[in-house]
Amino acid sequence: MAVASMIGPARAPRERYAATMVDATRDGLLILDASLRVLLANPSFEEMLHLSPGASEGKSLPEITAHSWDTTELCARLKTILLRSGELRDYDVAAQSPRLGRRMVRVNAATLRLRGESQPLLQLTVADVSDRRRADESRRIFLAATTHDVLNGLSNIIGYADLMGSKGGAEPFAARIISLAKGVGEIVRELLDHDGVEHDQPSLAVISARALMRERADAIEWRCRQKGLGFDVELPSEGQITTDPVKVTRILDNLLSNAVRYTPCGTVRLRGLLAPAKLRITVQDTGIGITAEDLGRVFDHYYRAPTAKSLEPLGTGLGLATVKRLCDLLGGTAKIASTPGAGTTCTVSLPRSPAAGAM
């Protein structure tokens, strides 16, 4: 029942105005007695639980939420609040909506002591924060993945600077350092230009796939030398593609960095094939490989296979998740095949143009 209609016209205008404000509140609002029975529920709360108007009044909170909320711990906390005249701030409860599926609601509660009432009451406000939490998590992953790629770029810059110092000559290392520094700058600029992952859309440009792959091969070459790995590069034929060069750079850098990191000895191979509609990129290594059990999770955020952790304890588990996300944004695909102890092959297919991605 609406609060305004409960008060009626005989009450003071100020009380009716307050009741109207409660009815209009977008968040759910509840008044509970000491037994956690509902004395009053505003329309927003009843809509949240798909209840008919007034259906919750006189019933206990566990009763009306039995099939949609997990309130066991919440009710225990509310009873403690009543005893201590305290409050509850930003308590999240798992919920299930028939229309929207799994949700998360945030509850705030405080005790009320009304004149003439021997027992304190509880006022609860309830807000559905599912979308907000998902957006926050997406932003956190976006920032972490971008930071991961910036650190990869800085590592390559430092590597070539060390080589330049040890070799006593500036060429070709100076040119590569400048190129790498520009690449890091582009990634940071992309982060500043996009307000989180929701706006992380491709910025298309016409580029040479061959030149881009050559540049990324040059960027990682020092790490192969440092580890004594063979580095075999086969560039695609000359031809233009329309894509986001920063995102393709990040895809290549993550794949090549992973290949070098998890290959103790042997060879890393980079292959590019430019077909009429697609650019196919293959990064192959002779490293530790991935088990069949772990293959299904390698694109998950923050997941690292046990074999990877044993070889390289430090790592974010964001490299391949970033590759998959960027491929999806560009209308492409990413696939991995691997044999434990024999190596891993990562294959990325990207459309040569936005129209080709729909083919």
PyMOL commands that set and color helices and strands:
alter all, ss='L'
color gray80, all
select helices_A, chain A and resi 3-7+13-24+43-48+61-64+72-84+130-167+173-193+197-199+209-227+245-261+292-295+306-311+319-329+356-358
alter helices_A, ss='H'
color red, helices_A
select strands_A, chain A and resi 28-32+38-41+87-97+101-112+121-128+205-208+230-234+240-243+267-274+278-285+333-339+343-351
alter strands_A, ss='S'
color yellow, strands_A
deselect
rebuild
show_as cartoon
